[in-house]
Amino acid sequence: MLNEFGYDVGQWDIARFRERPPQDTFTAFDLEWHLLPDVWPGNAVATKLFTSWLPYEEADSFLEVGCGAGVTAVVAAMRGCSRVCALDINPAAAETARLNAVRHGVGDRVTTLTSDLFAGLDEGTTFDLIYWNSPFVEAPAGHEYRSQIDYAAFDSGYRTHAAFFAGLGGHMTGATRVFLGFSETLGNPSHLHELAARAGFTASVYRREEFALPADYSGPGSGTDGGPTSLVYVLYEFRRTATTDPA
Ligand SMILES: C[S@@+](CC[C@H](N)C(=O)[O-])C[C@H]1O[C@@H](n2cnc3c(N)ncnc32)[C@H](O)[C@@H]1O
């Protein structure tokens, strides 16, 4: 069943993004970053949490799916990953990530790619760490995607999440670790776990943190309306528990 509260907060957040004066830079991790129009800025709470939690030191190669402005990919390269790939379905995001890799001196280690999930990767390319801060708000089938920015927040029927789990195996070795940044309050965790299980993956919570709901959100299901008063962000680690897709 759709998480109506998450869908409403997602719509509120994207509307807020559209109303903001255009910005061509933002600050995160004490650095200034490029931002092209219609790209999700990498200074969101979730980006900062997940980026600071990931275990880069165990990885030589790192794939960031849905890189947005490329903050996590650039931090991975700065923290020692020697082969980083940052991809996004939004061409402006891939270009923003490229600009940021150059800006922060890791352009030689970060490859950027416009790609629908793994489609643009060479067959058989594997990574030590694969990560996606996903558009975890499940949208109904009829959701209108007005521009690329909608793909940063919404996934109708979790079709893209299903494709993520289905395509992962082609880019994993036996030792690859897979992480997904998610919100248990705004997303649909039971649907996510069902899709993962169908593709042979099981989740464990790597880290979780809870924040107060933004005070200016007053939509349906807000704290004042008897709904959640906090937002829970979680970094899941997925392990392969079966080798075949039973679906
Ligand atoms: C929540 S945003 C995260 C952006 C960035 N990684 C961050 O943490 O700030 C999700 C990203 O996934 C991208 N995305 C959505 N569907 C995708 C797909 N099918 N293939 C690749 N990227 C996709 C969106 O364009 C967006 O940049």
The ligand as a MOL file (V3000), in Angstrom:
LIG
                    3D

  0  0  0     0  0            999 V3000
M  V30 BEGIN CTAB
M  V30 COUNTS 27 29 0 0 0
M  V30 BEGIN ATOM
M  V30 1 C 17.6290 11.1990 -3.8740 0
M  V30 2 S 18.5060 11.6800 -5.3070 0 CHG=1
M  V30 3 C 20.1700 11.4500 -4.7040 0
M  V30 4 C 21.1790 12.3360 -5.3870 0
M  V30 5 C 22.5990 12.2530 -4.7910 0
M  V30 6 N 23.1100 10.9160 -4.8580 0
M  V30 7 C 22.5760 12.7270 -3.3610 0
M  V30 8 O 22.6790 11.8960 -2.4520 0
M  V30 9 O 22.4470 13.9390 -3.1540 0 CHG=-1
M  V30 10 C 18.2590 10.2580 -6.3790 0
M  V30 11 C 19.0290 10.3290 -7.6740 0
M  V30 12 O 18.7360 9.1480 -8.4340 0
M  V30 13 C 18.6380 9.5050 -9.7910 0
M  V30 14 N 17.8820 8.4800 -10.5210 0
M  V30 15 C 16.5450 8.2420 -10.4920 0
M  V30 16 N 16.2300 7.2300 -11.3240 0
M  V30 17 C 17.4010 6.8100 -11.8850 0
M  V30 18 C 17.7340 5.7960 -12.8190 0
M  V30 19 N 16.7850 5.0240 -13.3720 0
M  V30 20 N 19.0190 5.6490 -13.1860 0
M  V30 21 C 19.9850 6.4570 -12.6490 0
M  V30 22 N 19.7310 7.4410 -11.7580 0
M  V30 23 C 18.4620 7.6100 -11.3680 0
M  V30 24 C 17.9490 10.8760 -9.7780 0
M  V30 25 O 18.1230 11.5820 -10.9820 0
M  V30 26 C 18.6470 11.5060 -8.5670 0
M  V30 27 O 19.7850 12.2300 -8.9360 0
M  V30 END ATOM
M  V30 BEGIN BOND
M  V30 1 1 1 2
M  V30 2 1 2 3
M  V30 3 1 2 10
M  V30 4 1 3 4
M  V30 5 1 4 5
M  V30 6 1 5 6
M  V30 7 1 5 7
M  V30 8 2 7 8
M  V30 9 1 7 9
M  V30 10 1 10 11
M  V30 11 1 11 12
M  V30 12 1 11 26
M  V30 13 1 12 13
M  V30 14 1 13 14
M  V30 15 1 13 24
M  V30 16 1 14 15
M  V30 17 1 14 23
M  V30 18 2 15 16
M  V30 19 1 16 17
M  V30 20 1 17 18
M  V30 21 2 17 23
M  V30 22 1 18 19
M  V30 23 2 18 20
M  V30 24 1 20 21
M  V30 25 2 21 22
M  V30 26 1 22 23
M  V30 27 1 24 25
M  V30 28 1 24 26
M  V30 29 1 26 27
M  V30 END BOND
M  V30 END CTAB
M  END
